[in-house]
């Protein structure tokens, strides 16, 4: 498998686009996102021939298509995704089913703002990456924030041929995201009716693994 540091320009763009879409997805649904999903545009980068791990995405894409075929308009899909997102990630009887925060996967019953949150705050400050919008007030070890940080490192590294950024991206993928993304993906897969989120978690894990290999 081609090391991510040796990806072609097209491969790099597909990885960055895929990471950006995953960030959007795990921040929660909106009507524009739902429209793109129904029109087949949201997950385009995952099946592009230049995506270095596109072949592993086929079953998950079929799962997403099977789910979205039951909807006829973006509003209906949006409402369904919003309900599912809240149930899985925000509030549910008996507790949150699948936390979006790395701290919650450190050990059984772990709470928010653990060491991983402190570490992420330090990382963001070191590169002067200020989180706004969805991220305002969120613990910094939220999955979408960690994906945005990885996107930042790769974009800066590839744009400037900066080995320091690329090395940091590899280590972050291997040691930080890699420490919990499989547990997150497994928990989502075991949740009832996870909509598009379980296959999307699979996409995330696949991208993380290829970047972690260097």
Secondary structure, 3 states (H helix, E strand, C coil): CCCHHHCCHHHHHHHHHHHHHHHHHHHCCCHHHHHHHHCCCCCHHHHCCCCCCHHHHHHHHHHHHHHHCCCCCHHHHHHHHHHHHHHHHHCCCCCCCCCCEHHHHCCCCCCCCCHHHHHHHHHHHHCCCCCCHHHCCCCCCEHHHHHHHHHHHHHHHHHHCCHHHHHHHHHHHHHHHHHCHHHHHHHHHCCCCCCCHHHHHHHHHHHHHHHHCC
